[in-house]
Amino acid sequence: MVNCGLVSEKNEPVPLKSISVQLQVRDHGVSVSSSLQYVNEEDRALEAVFVFPLPADAAVCHFSARVEEQEIVAELRDKQSARDQYDDAVSSGQQAFLLEESDESSDVFKLSVGCLSPGQNAVINIVYVMELSVQADHALRFCLPAVLNPRYTPSASAAGVPEVSSASVIPYTLSLSVDVRSSDRISRLESSCSLDPLVFLDAHHTHATVSLSAGHRFDKDVELLLYYENTHQPSAVVEAGAATAQSGSLMGDPVLMISLYPEFPADVMSSLASQGEFVFVVDRSGSMDCSMHNGKDAQMRIESARDTLLLLLKSLPMGCYFNIYGFGSHFESFFPQSVVYSEDTMEEALKRVKNMKADMGGTEILQALKHIYSQSCYPDHPRQLFIFTDGEVWNTKEVLDLVKSHVNSHRCFSFGIGEGASTALITGMAREGSGQAQFITGTDRMQPKVMQSLRFALQPAVDNISVDWTVPEGVTVDMLSPPISALFQGQRALIYAQLKGQSSGKTEGAVTVKYRLKDQPVTNQLQFTLKPTEDTGRTIHRLAARCVLRCLELEERAGGADTQALRSRILELSVQAGVSSVHTAFIAVNKHSKQTVTGPLLQRRVPVQQMFGSANSGGRRLMCKMAVPRMAPRSMQMAVPRMAPCSMQRAAPMMAFDSAMLCADVMMAESYSAPDPGKSTHPAQIQKTLQTEPAPPADPLLQLVSLQKASGHWELNAALADVFGKTEDELANHRPAQLDGSVWATVLALIWLHTCRSEDQVEWQFVAMKAAAWIRSQKPDGLSQCVCDGNLLLGGHVTEDALGI
């Protein structure tokens, strides 16, 4: 493996020396300040070009550079003007800095550091704000990404985001500190990395600090989970406008952020929907043959996807429709169109799932989605898409536009697998498809997160959603958020609104959300004060501006007669709010430098090693050119190789760079063609060409689930007895005489689940619900005695009520 970042002519890693990150958490939002120190250890002037990931929903609001003792604060300008100004400055020997969002994906940024003199230091500071996502266990999640997965680009396209490679040794450290202030009591803060003890700074436990333990090597994502005592309580925060901004503008008026947690009536939620069309779309590109994490005995991503599909298929309700798609360089479906869920169709699908491999080349999800959307929906069976991918696509915005255009005919639930999955793709598909996004990183198991989303998918659909405001006379409310299109039980819905005018004296307001759920009207209301909170640093204003900008960008990409007007609105709001957009970039030029640099610049790029062989390449390395002055236009310098390979080492991350703020443009001395559709060039697939069918799942839970019939029952046989650690004769000899063998087997399965795997209930909840419903439909006699006998046999203490029978 090679180091990622700048390297000297002796292949020594330079110039990134350290990364320092400060988090300021305020309730459900966070401001992130990242400082990166670079040193030019060359004997000539250097230009550095880096590509790094940021969360897709982040709003970049500050960019500055400190060269020696001089602080240079960047200005936000039209992107092309900023590029021209940067090129002019660098070509004339001045120091300049440029920060711009990728045209293809909102979670990828490019940083250009121009004209660092020999031995010179530069500290780059980037500030962004974002919302903290809510997890299934009520935690608020923040992730500082360490990897940016390579994005597959088909040979027919020249667009894309830059390729990056992984590093086995990271030549710099990360320091990270967190300051949390909340209106709610702070319970605890957990992390995937080692932390110093949490320190509370007040008696009410509403203010606390914590730091990452010293010496952390930034070789994996840093995930933080913040727990408040009452995370699911609705809340409202009003932030005062800036005194220097024009009254009536977004930045000049107060902005309100509402966090709502809808609570559905218990009688409506007691029975989940039995109808629907469930379409599972699984990434089968070569990158899915990488391990889920770096730990011992980690599953491969495709293996975890197979296990998850087993659970999903067994959990579906009888009478629904379903289909499974695999995609890579091309796509294929198990059935020509969605079929009715039955014992026969389920078994046919399971046979194909067992043989599913990561053998479909690159990653092109767009055509698969187009095919799905071209299929007619079934009346009274709402379409639910479940998409599994490690997020390596090059045309993110085109994919999101397609999902958005079909929002009225389906819901989309997306799952990012592994560190480095594109947050723009995963969160974007869920947002535009009115669903939910989940990320499976580190040692997370895929199954519980997917089953939580299945519960959302099985919830009754909410329609006729309206938002009404009650405010004092003289005050009006302008909604900044797009209309709410989906609500789920217990899931947060955020609303941004601009408050205009002056109150007549009253300081209280209210927001009322009304909707229909299974033909029942439901009303949720939240009271709030108009008095602004203190010390929010314009975080809410910038998040609101980001929300408006994303909506305008989506509208612009949809086309129409007002495209130029939309572009002008995006530019105006982006510059006014100081928040980056697809049409703007941060530019800083050091006009205080006492000397200009003459002579050609060294331009450092990342060497990328070829990790797979092919008939065309013969396993040769792709070499990297170095130290060339910029000649081509900047728009041509973000070229990527056509295939993003995965590391051959199971324990290593995918071909991704292990730095939060680092990677670089890549120039290839040799090119190679895209893989032939349907044929894999990934080494793991070459090694597995003669591999036999995968062995049955070793996990007893998955073994038990695999034996369940589509209707929900189990049969009394040796395979079931083996799961319980018994013999078939033992099960038969303890069966109550009047009881059918399948009823006895199903009761035993439920007792085993509640007794031996109670901690995994989120994974088997639907399997158990189907089983209990089937037992009730059989109306068996002597059920109480059956449960007692089953408890005695399996060592359980489960009641009939607990089993749901």
C-alpha positions in Angstrom: 0.0 0.0 0.0 1.1 3.6 -0.5 0.7 6.7 1.6 -2.1 9.0 0.6 -1.5 12.7 0.4 1.5 14.6 -0.8 4.8 12.7 -1.2 8.2 14.0 -1.9 10.4 12.9 -4.7 11.8 10.3 -2.3 8.2 9.1 -1.7 8.2 10.5 1.8 4.9 11.7 3.1 4.4 15.4 3.2 3.1 18.0 4.0 0.1 17.3 6.2 1.4 17.3 9.8 -1.7 17.5 12.0 -5.5 17.8 12.1 -7.3 19.5 14.9 -11.1 19.5 15.2 -13.4 21.3 17.6 -17.1 20.5 17.8 -19.6 22.9 19.3 -22.8 21.0 19.9 -26.0 23.0 20.5 -29.0 20.7 21.1 -29.5 18.9 17.7 -27.0 21.0 15.7 -23.2 21.1 15.6 -20.6 23.5 14.4 -17.4 21.8 13.3 -14.1 23.7 13.0 -11.2 21.7 11.4 -7.6 23.0 11.3 -5.1 21.3 9.0 -1.4 22.1 9.2 0.7 21.8 6.0 4.5 22.2 5.6 6.4 22.4 2.4 9.6 20.4 3.0 10.6 20.6 -0.7 13.4 22.9 -1.9 11.0 24.4 -4.5 7.6 26.1 -4.4 4.7 23.7 -4.0 1.0 23.5 -5.0 -1.1 21.0 -3.2 -4.5 19.7 -4.4 -6.6 17.7 -2.0 -10.0 16.1 -2.1 -11.8 15.3 1.1 -15.2 14.2 2.4 -17.7 16.2 4.4 -21.2 15.1 5.5 -23.7 15.6 2.7 -25.9 17.9 4.7 -23.1 20.0 6.0 -23.1 23.8 5.3 -19.6 25.1 4.8 -19.6 28.6 6.2 -16.0 29.6 6.8 -12.6 29.1 5.1 -9.3 30.7 6.1 -5.6 30.2 5.9 -2.8 31.3 8.2 0.6 31.6 6.6 3.3 32.3 9.1 1.7 35.2 11.1 -0.7 36.3 8.4 -4.4 35.4 8.6 -6.2 35.3 5.2 -10.0 34.9 5.3 -11.6 33.6 2.2 -14.5 35.2 0.3 -17.4 33.3 -1.1 -17.8 34.0 -4.9 -19.2 32.7 -8.1 -17.3 29.4 -8.6 -15.9 30.2 -12.0 -14.8 33.6 -11.0 -13.1 32.1 -7.9 -11.3 29.6 -10.1 -10.1 32.3 -12.4 -8.8 34.4 -9.6 -7.0 31.5 -8.1 -5.4 30.6 -11.4 -4.3 34.2 -12.0 -2.8 34.4 -8.5 -0.9 31.2 -8.7 0.4 31.8 -12.2 1.7 35.2 -11.0 3.5 33.6 -8.1 1.1 34.7 -5.3 -0.1 32.5 -2.6 -3.8 31.5 -3.0 -6.3 29.0 -1.6 -9.5 27.7 -3.2 -12.3 25.5 -1.7 -15.0 24.2 -3.9 -17.8 21.6 -3.8 -17.8 18.8 -6.4 -20.1 19.3 -9.3 -21.2 15.7 -9.0 -21.6 15.0 -5.3 -22.3 17.4 -2.4 -20.2 15.4 0.1 -16.9 15.9 -1.7 -14.9 19.0 -1.6 -11.7 20.0 -3.3 -9.0 22.2 -1.6 -6.2 23.8 -3.6 -3.2 25.3 -1.7 -1.1 27.3 -4.1 2.4 28.6 -3.9 3.8 27.4 -0.6 7.5 28.5 -0.5 10.2 26.1 0.6 9.9 25.4 4.3 6.7 27.4 4.7 3.9 26.5 7.0 0.2 26.9 6.2 -2.7 26.2 8.6 -6.1 25.8 6.8 -9.3 26.3 8.8 -12.6 25.0 7.6 -15.9 25.5 9.5 -19.2 23.8 8.7 -22.5 23.3 10.5 -24.9 20.4 10.3 -27.8 18.6 12.0 -27.1 15.6 14.1 -29.0 12.5 13.0 -31.2 10.5 15.4 -30.4 6.8 15.8 -32.7 3.9 16.7 -31.6 4.0 20.3 -32.3 7.8 20.5 -28.7 8.8 20.2 -27.6 11.8 18.2 -24.9 10.7 15.8 -21.9 12.7 14.5 -19.3 11.1 12.1 -16.0 12.6 11.1 -15.3 10.6 7.9 -11.7 9.3 7.5 -12.3 7.7 4.1 -13.7 8.8 0.8 -14.5 5.7 -1.3 -13.5 5.8 -5.0 -16.5 6.4 -7.2 -17.1 4.1 -10.2 -17.2 6.0 -13.5 -18.3 4.2 -16.6 -16.1 4.4 -19.7 -18.7 6.5 -21.5 -18.5 9.3 -19.0 -15.7 11.8 -18.4 -17.3 13.2 -15.3 -16.9 12.1 -11.7 -15.0 12.7 -8.5 -11.4 12.0 -8.0 -10.0 8.5 -7.2 -8.2 8.1 -3.9 -6.2 5.3 -2.3 -5.8 3.9 1.2 -2.9 4.3 3.5 -1.5 1.6 5.7 0.4 4.1 7.9 -1.0 7.6 8.6 1.8 10.1 9.0 -0.2 12.6 11.2 -2.4 12.5 14.2 -5.9 13.9 15.0 -6.9 15.9 18.0 -10.6 16.4 18.6 -12.5 18.2 21.4 -16.3 18.4 21.9 -18.3 21.1 23.8 -21.9 20.2 24.3 -24.6 22.6 25.5 -28.3 21.6 25.6 -31.6 22.5 27.0 -31.9 18.8 27.9 -29.8 17.0 30.4 -26.8 15.2 28.9 -26.8 11.5 29.8 -23.6 10.2 28.2 -21.4 10.4 25.1 -19.9 7.3 23.4 -17.5 6.8 20.5 -16.0 4.2 18.2 -12.6 5.6 19.3 -11.0 6.0 22.8 -12.2 9.1 24.7 -11.1 10.9 27.8 -13.7 11.0 30.6 -16.8 13.2 30.0 -16.5 16.4 32.2 -19.7 18.2 33.3 -19.3 21.9 33.7 -22.6 22.7 35.5 -24.8 21.1 38.1 -27.7 20.5 35.8 -25.6 18.4 33.4 -26.5 20.6 30.4 -22.9 21.6 29.6 -20.1 19.1 29.2 -16.8 18.6 27.4 -14.8 15.6 26.2 -11.7 15.0 24.1 -10.4 12.2 21.9 -7.6 10.4 23.7 -4.1 11.6 22.7 -2.2 10.0 19.9 -5.2 8.9 17.8 -4.3 7.8 14.3 -6.9 8.8 11.8 -7.3 5.4 10.2 -11.1 5.1 10.6 -14.2 7.2 10.9 -14.6 8.9 14.3 -18.2 8.3 15.3 -19.7 10.1 18.3 -23.0 9.1 19.9 -24.6 11.7 22.2 -27.4 10.7 24.5 -29.8 13.3 26.1 -32.2 12.2 28.7 -35.2 13.2 26.6 -34.0 13.1 23.0 -37.5 12.5 21.6 -39.1 15.5 23.2 -40.3 18.1 20.6 -38.3 21.3 20.8 -38.1 24.8 19.3 -35.2 27.2 19.1 -35.3 30.8 17.8 -32.1 32.4 16.7 -31.8 36.2 16.4 -30.9 37.7 13.0 -27.6 39.4 12.4 -27.6 43.1 13.2 -25.5 43.8 10.2 -27.8 42.0 7.7 -30.7 43.7 5.9 -34.0 43.5 7.7 -36.4 41.2 5.9 -33.6 39.0 4.5 -33.0 35.5 5.8 -29.9 36.4 7.7 -31.5 39.6 9.1 -34.7 38.1 10.5 -35.0 35.6 13.4 -35.1 31.9 12.2 -36.9 29.2 14.0 -35.9 25.5 14.1 -38.6 23.0 15.1 -37.8 19.4 16.1 -41.0 17.3 16.0 -41.5 13.6 17.0 -44.9 12.5 15.8 -46.7 10.1 18.1 -49.3 7.9 16.4 -52.4 6.6 18.2 -51.6 3.2 19.9 -54.6 1.5 18.3 -53.4 2.4 14.8 -49.9 1.2 15.5 -51.0 -2.1 17.1 -51.3 -3.8 13.7 -48.7 -3.2 11.0 -49.6 -3.1 7.3 -50.0 -6.4 5.5 -49.9 -4.9 2.0 -47.1 -3.4 0.0 -44.6 -4.0 -2.8 -41.1 -4.4 -1.4 -38.2 -4.1 -3.8 -34.7 -4.8 -2.5 -31.8 -3.3 -4.5 -28.4 -4.7 -3.6 -25.0 -3.5 -4.7 -23.1 -6.4 -6.3 -20.0 -4.5 -7.5 -16.5 -5.6 -6.7 -16.2 -3.3 -3.7 -18.9 -5.3 -1.9 -16.4 -8.1 -1.5 -14.5 -6.1 1.1 -14.8 -6.7 4.8 -17.4 -4.8 7.0 -14.6 -3.6 9.3 -11.0 -4.2 10.2 -11.7 -6.5 13.1 -11.1 -10.2 13.4 -13.6 -12.5 11.6 -15.3 -9.6 10.0 -17.9 -10.6 7.4 -17.6 -9.5 3.8 -20.1 -6.9 2.9 -21.9 -9.1 0.4 -22.2 -11.9 3.0 -23.8 -9.5 5.4 -26.2 -8.4 2.7 -27.2 -12.1 2.1 -27.9 -12.6 5.7 -30.0 -9.4 5.8 -32.0 -10.5 2.8 -32.8 -13.8 4.5 -34.3 -11.9 7.5 -36.2 -9.5 5.2 -37.7 -12.3 3.1 -38.8 -14.2 6.1 -40.3 -11.1 7.7 -42.6 -10.0 4.8 -46.3 -10.4 5.2 -48.2 -12.9 3.2 -50.0 -11.5 0.2 -47.6 -8.6 -0.4 -45.5 -8.3 -3.6 -41.7 -8.4 -3.7 -38.6 -8.5 -6.0 -34.8 -8.4 -5.6 -32.4 -6.5 -7.9 -28.6 -6.7 -8.1 -26.6 -4.0 -9.8 -23.0 -3.4 -10.9 -21.9 -2.5 -14.4 -25.3 -3.8 -15.4 -28.3 -5.0 -13.4 -30.6 -8.0 -13.1 -33.7 -8.9 -11.2 -34.9 -12.2 -9.7 -38.3 -11.9 -11.3 -39.3 -9.9 -14.5 -41.7 -8.0 -12.2 -42.7 -8.1 -8.6 -44.4 -11.3 -7.6 -46.9 -12.3 -4.9 -45.1 -13.4 -1.7 -45.8 -17.1 -1.1 -43.9 -20.2 0.0 -42.9 -21.0 -3.6 -41.7 -17.4 -4.5 -39.9 -17.0 -1.2 -38.0 -20.3 -1.6 -37.0 -19.5 -5.1 -35.7 -16.1 -4.0 -33.8 -17.6 -1.1 -32.0 -20.1 -3.4 -30.8 -17.2 -5.5 -29.8 -15.1 -2.5 -27.5 -17.9 -1.3 -25.6 -17.8 -4.6 -25.4 -14.0 -4.8 -21.9 -12.7 -5.1 -20.1 -9.4 -5.6 -19.4 -10.2 -9.3 -21.0 -7.5 -11.3 -18.1 -5.2 -12.0 -18.5 -1.4 -11.4 -21.3 0.5 -9.7 -24.1 1.9 -11.8 -27.4 2.2 -9.9 -29.1 4.6 -12.2 -30.3 2.1 -14.8 -31.6 -0.3 -12.2 -33.7 2.5 -10.6 -35.0 3.6 -14.0 -36.2 0.0 -14.7 -37.9 -0.2 -11.3 -39.7 3.1 -11.8 -40.8 2.0 -15.3 -42.8 -0.9 -13.7 -46.4 -0.2 -12.9 -47.3 0.0 -9.2 -49.9 -2.5 -7.8 -53.1 -0.8 -6.6 -53.3 -0.8 -2.7 -49.7 -2.0 -2.5 -47.5 1.0 -1.9 -44.0 0.6 -3.3 -41.1 0.5 -0.8 -37.5 0.5 -2.0 -34.7 -0.8 0.1 -31.3 0.1 -1.4 -28.0 -1.4 -0.1 -24.7 0.1 -1.3 -21.3 1.2 -0.2 -22.0 4.4 -1.9 -19.5 4.3 -4.8 -21.3 6.1 -7.6 -20.2 9.0 -9.7 -23.5 10.5 -10.8 -25.0 11.1 -7.3 -27.1 14.2 -8.3 -28.6 12.4 -11.3 -29.7 9.5 -9.1 -31.2 11.9 -6.6 -33.1 13.7 -9.2 -34.6 10.4 -10.5 -35.7 9.4 -7.0 -37.2 12.8 -6.4 -39.2 12.6 -9.6 -41.0 9.5 -8.4 -41.5 10.5 -4.8 -45.3 10.3 -5.1 -45.2 6.6 -6.1 -42.8 5.1 -3.5 -40.8 5.4 -0.4 -37.0 4.8 -0.4 -35.0 3.4 2.5 -31.2 3.5 1.9 -28.3 1.8 3.7 -24.7 2.9 3.5 -22.3 0.0 4.0 -18.8 0.4 5.4 -16.8 3.5 6.2 -16.7 6.0 3.4 -20.1 5.4 2.0 -21.3 8.6 0.3 -23.5 10.5 2.7 -24.8 12.6 -0.3 -26.1 9.4 -2.0 -27.4 7.6 1.1 -29.1 10.4 2.9 -30.2 12.0 -0.4 -32.1 9.0 -1.7 -33.9 8.7 1.6 -34.7 12.4 1.8 -35.9 12.6 -1.8 -37.8 9.3 -1.5 -39.5 10.2 1.9 -37.8 7.3 3.7 -35.0 6.8 6.1 -31.2 6.5 5.8 -29.0 4.2 7.9 -25.2 3.8 8.0 -23.5 0.5 8.9 -19.9 1.3 10.0 -17.3 -0.2 12.2 -18.6 -3.3 14.0 -22.3 -2.3 13.5 -24.5 -5.2 12.3 -26.6 -4.6 9.3 -29.6 -6.6 10.4 -31.0 -4.6 13.3 -30.8 -1.3 11.4 -32.5 -2.8 8.3 -35.3 -4.3 10.4 -35.9 -1.0 12.1 -36.4 0.5 8.6 -38.7 -2.4 7.7 -40.9 -1.4 10.7 -41.1 2.1 9.3 -42.0 0.7 5.9 -44.8 -1.4 7.4 -46.3 1.6 9.2 -49.5 2.9 7.7 -48.8 5.7 5.2 -49.4 9.2 6.4 -51.1 11.6 4.0 -52.7 15.1 3.9 -49.9 16.6 6.0 -50.3 20.3 6.9 -48.4 22.7 9.1 -50.2 25.7 10.7 -48.7 28.5 12.7 -50.1 30.6 15.5 -48.1 33.7 16.2 -48.8 37.2 17.7 -50.3 39.9 15.7 -47.6 41.7 13.6 -45.5 38.5 13.1 -45.7 36.3 10.0 -44.0 33.0 9.3 -42.3 32.0 6.1 -41.6 28.2 5.8 -38.0 27.6 4.6 -38.2 23.8 4.6 -39.8 21.9 1.8 -43.3 20.6 2.6 -43.2 17.5 4.8 -43.9 14.5 2.6 -43.3 11.6 5.2 -43.8 11.1 8.9 -42.8 8.0 10.9 -43.7 7.1 14.5 -40.9 8.4 16.7 -38.7 9.8 13.9 -37.6 13.4 14.0 -39.0 15.9 11.5 -37.1 19.2 11.3 -38.8 22.5 10.2 -37.0 25.8 9.5 -39.0 29.0 9.3 -38.3 32.7 9.0 -40.1 35.1 11.4 -40.9 38.4 9.9 -42.3 41.6 11.5 -42.5 42.7 15.1 -44.7 41.3 17.9 -47.3 43.5 19.5 -46.0 42.4 22.9 -46.8 38.7 23.2 -43.8 36.3 23.0 -45.5 32.9 22.6 -46.3 31.0 19.4 -47.4 27.5 18.4 -47.0 25.1 15.4 -49.6 22.5 14.6 -49.0 19.5 12.4 -52.1 17.8 11.1 -52.3 14.6 9.0 -54.4 11.5 8.3 -53.4 8.1 9.4 -55.5 5.1 8.2 -58.4 7.6 7.6 -58.1 8.9 11.2 -57.2 12.6 11.7 -54.2 13.2 13.9 -53.0 16.5 15.4 -49.6 17.3 17.1 -48.9 20.7 18.5 -45.9 22.4 20.0 -45.8 25.7 21.9 -42.7 27.9 21.6 -41.3 31.2 22.7 -40.3 33.9 20.3 -37.4 35.0 22.5 -34.1 34.2 20.8 -31.7 31.8 22.5 -28.2 33.1 23.3 -24.8 32.1 21.8 -25.9 30.0 18.8 -23.4 31.7 16.4 -25.8 31.8 13.4 -25.8 28.0 13.2 -29.6 27.8 12.7 -29.6 30.5 10.0 -26.9 28.7 8.1 -28.6 25.4 8.4 -31.8 27.0 7.1 -29.9 28.6 4.2 -28.4 25.3 3.4 -31.9 23.8 3.3 -33.2 26.5 0.9 -30.1 26.2 -1.3 -30.4 22.4 -1.7 -34.1 22.9 -2.8 -33.1 25.6 -5.3 -30.3 23.4 -6.7 -32.7 20.5 -7.1 -35.2 22.7 -8.9 -32.5 24.1 -11.2 -31.3 20.6 -12.2 -34.9 19.7 -13.0 -34.7 22.3 -15.9 -37.2 24.7 -17.1 -37.5 28.3 -18.4 -36.2 29.9 -15.2 -32.9 28.1 -14.9 -30.9 31.4 -15.0 -33.1 33.0 -12.5 -32.7 30.1 -10.1 -28.9 30.2 -10.5 -28.9 33.9 -9.6 -31.0 33.2 -6.5 -28.6 30.4 -5.5 -25.6 32.8 -5.9 -27.3 35.6 -4.0 -28.4 33.5 -1.0 -25.1 31.6 -0.9 -23.0 34.8 -0.7 -25.5 36.5 1.6 -25.5 33.6 4.1 -21.9 32.7 3.7 -22.8 29.1 2.9 -21.2 27.3 0.0 -23.3 25.9 -2.9 -22.7 24.2 -6.2 -22.3 27.6 -7.9 -19.9 29.2 -5.4 -16.4 28.6 -4.0 -14.3 30.1 -1.3 -11.2 32.0 -2.6 -8.4 33.6 -0.6 -5.3 35.3 -2.0 -2.4 36.4 0.3 -1.9 40.0 -0.9 0.5 40.6 2.1 3.2 38.2 0.9 6.4 40.2 0.7 7.8 38.1 -2.2 6.4 36.3 -5.2 7.4 32.9 -6.2 9.1 32.4 -9.6 9.7 29.3 -11.6 7.6 26.2 -12.1 5.6 24.9 -9.2 5.8 21.3 -8.0 2.3 19.8 -8.1 1.9 16.9 -5.8 -0.5 14.0 -6.5 -1.3 10.7 -4.9 0.3 7.6 -6.3 -2.3 4.8 -6.7 -1.3 1.2 -6.9 -3.3 -1.1 -9.1 -4.9 -3.8 -6.9 -6.2 -6.1 -9.5 -5.1 -7.7 -12.8 -6.8 -7.9 -16.1 -6.2 -9.1 -19.6 -5.4 -5.6 -20.7 -3.1 -4.5 -17.8 -1.3 -7.7 -17.0 -1.3 -6.7 -13.4 1.0 -3.7 -14.0 1.1 -0.8 -11.6 -0.5 2.5 -12.5 2.2 5.0 -12.0 1.7 8.6 -10.9 3.2 11.7 -12.6 4.6 14.4 -10.4 5.9 17.9 -10.3 4.2 19.3 -13.4 3.2 22.9 -13.7 -0.6 23.4 -14.3 -1.3 23.6 -18.0 -4.8 22.2 -18.4 -7.9 24.1 -17.3 -9.0 23.4 -13.7 -12.2 21.7 -14.8 -10.1 19.0 -16.5 -8.0 18.2 -13.4 -10.6 16.1 -11.6 -10.4 13.1 -13.9 -10.7 9.7 -12.4 -9.8 6.2 -13.4 -12.7 4.1 -14.7 -12.8 1.4 -12.2 -12.5 1.8 -8.4 -10.8 -1.3 -7.1 -11.0 -2.7 -3.6 -8.0 -3.7 -1.6 -7.0 -7.4 -1.8 -6.4 -7.4 2.0 -9.6 -8.4 3.8 -8.6 -6.6 6.9 -7.9 -3.3 5.2 -10.4 -0.6 4.3 -11.5 -0.4 0.7 -9.5 1.7 -1.8 -10.2 4.8 0.1 -8.0 7.4 1.6 -7.6 7.3 5.4 -7.7 11.0 6.0 -10.5 13.4 6.9 -9.2 16.2 4.8 -6.8 14.6 2.4 -6.4 13.0 -0.9 -5.3 14.4 -4.2 -5.7 14.7 -7.9 -4.4 11.6 -9.7 -2.6 11.4 -13.0 -2.2 8.0 -14.6 0.8 7.1 -16.7 -1.2 4.2 -18.1 -5.0 3.9 -18.7 -7.2 0.9 -18.7 -10.6 0.2 -19.9 -13.8 -0.4 -17.9 -14.6 -4.0 -17.0 -16.8 -5.9 -19.4 -20.3 -5.9 -18.0 -21.0 -9.0 -16.1 -17.4 -9.9 -15.7 -15.4 -9.1 -12.6 -11.8 -7.9 -12.4 -11.8 -7.9 -8.7 -9.1 -10.2 -7.2 -11.4 -11.7 -4.6 -13.8 -12.7 -7.4 -10.9 -14.1 -9.5 -9.9 -16.2 -6.5 -13.5 -17.4 -5.9 -14.3 -18.4 -9.5 -14.3 -22.1 -8.4 -15.9 -21.4 -5.0 -18.8 -23.6 -4.2 -22.2 -22.5 -2.9 -21.9 -20.6 0.4 -22.4 -22.7 3.5 -25.6 -22.3 5.5 -25.4 -19.5 8.1 -23.6 -20.5 11.3 -25.6 -18.2 13.5 -28.3 -20.2 15.3 -30.7 -17.3 14.9 -30.3 -17.2 11.1 -30.5 -21.0 11.1 -33.8 -20.8 12.8 -35.1 -18.0 10.6 -34.1 -19.9 7.5 -36.3 -22.8 8.5 -39.5 -20.8 8.9 -42.1 -21.1 6.2 -43.6 -18.1 4.5 -46.9 -18.4 6.4 -45.0 -18.1 9.6 -44.8 -21.6 11.0 -42.0 -24.2 11.5 -42.0 -27.9 10.9 -40.9 -30.4 13.4 -37.7 -31.9 12.1 -34.1 -32.6 12.9 -32.8 -29.2 11.6 -35.1 -27.4 14.0 -34.0 -29.7 16.9 -30.3 -28.9 16.1 -30.9 -25.2 16.6 -32.3 -26.0 20.1 -29.4 -28.3 20.9 -31.8 -31.2 21.0 -32.6 -34.3 19.0 -35.7 -34.7 16.8 -36.9 -37.6 19.1 -36.6 -35.3 22.2 -38.9 -32.8 20.5 -41.4 -35.4 19.4 -41.5 -37.2 22.8 -42.3 -33.9 24.6 -45.0 -32.9 22.2 -48.5 -32.7 23.8 -50.6 -35.5 22.4 -53.4 -33.3 21.2 -51.2 -30.8 19.5 -50.2 -30.7 15.8 -46.5 -31.0 15.2 -46.2 -27.7 13.4 -47.9 -25.8 16.2 -45.6 -27.5 18.7 -42.6 -26.6 16.6 -43.7 -23.0 16.2 -44.4 -22.5 19.9 -40.9 -23.9 20.6 -39.3 -21.5 18.1 -41.0 -18.6 19.8 -39.9 -19.7 23.3 -36.3 -20.1 22.1 -36.3 -16.6 20.5 -37.6 -15.0 23.7 -35.3 -17.1 26.0 -32.1 -17.3 24.1 -32.0 -14.3 21.8 -34.1 -11.7 23.6 -31.3 -9.1 23.0 -31.8 -9.4 19.3 -35.5 -8.9 19.3 -35.4 -6.0 16.8 -34.1 -8.6 14.2 -36.7 -11.3 14.7 -39.7 -9.2 15.7 -41.5 -9.7 12.4 -40.6 -13.3 12.2 -42.2 -13.8 15.6 -45.3 -11.7 14.8 -46.0 -13.9 11.7 -45.5 -17.0 13.8 -47.9 -15.8 16.5 -50.5 -14.8 14.0 -50.2 -18.3 12.4 -50.7 -20.0 15.7 -53.8 -17.9 16.5 -55.2 -18.8 13.1 -54.9 -22.5 13.9 -57.0 -22.2 17.1 -55.2 -25.1 18.9 -56.5 -26.6 22.1 -54.3 -26.9 25.2 -52.1 -24.0 24.3 -51.3 -23.1 27.9 -50.0 -26.6 28.6 -48.1 -26.5 25.4 -46.2 -23.3 26.5 -45.5 -24.8 29.9 -44.1 -28.0 28.3 -42.0 -25.9 25.9 -40.6 -23.8 28.7 -39.7 -27.0 30.6 -37.9 -28.5 27.5 -36.0 -25.3 26.6 -35.4 -23.9 30.0 -37.5 -20.8 29.5 -40.0 -18.8 31.5 -42.1 -17.2 28.8 -45.8 -16.5 29.1 -48.5 -16.8 26.5 -49.0 -13.1 26.5 -45.3 -12.5 25.9 -45.4 -14.8 22.9 -48.4 -12.9 21.5 -50.5 -16.1 21.2 
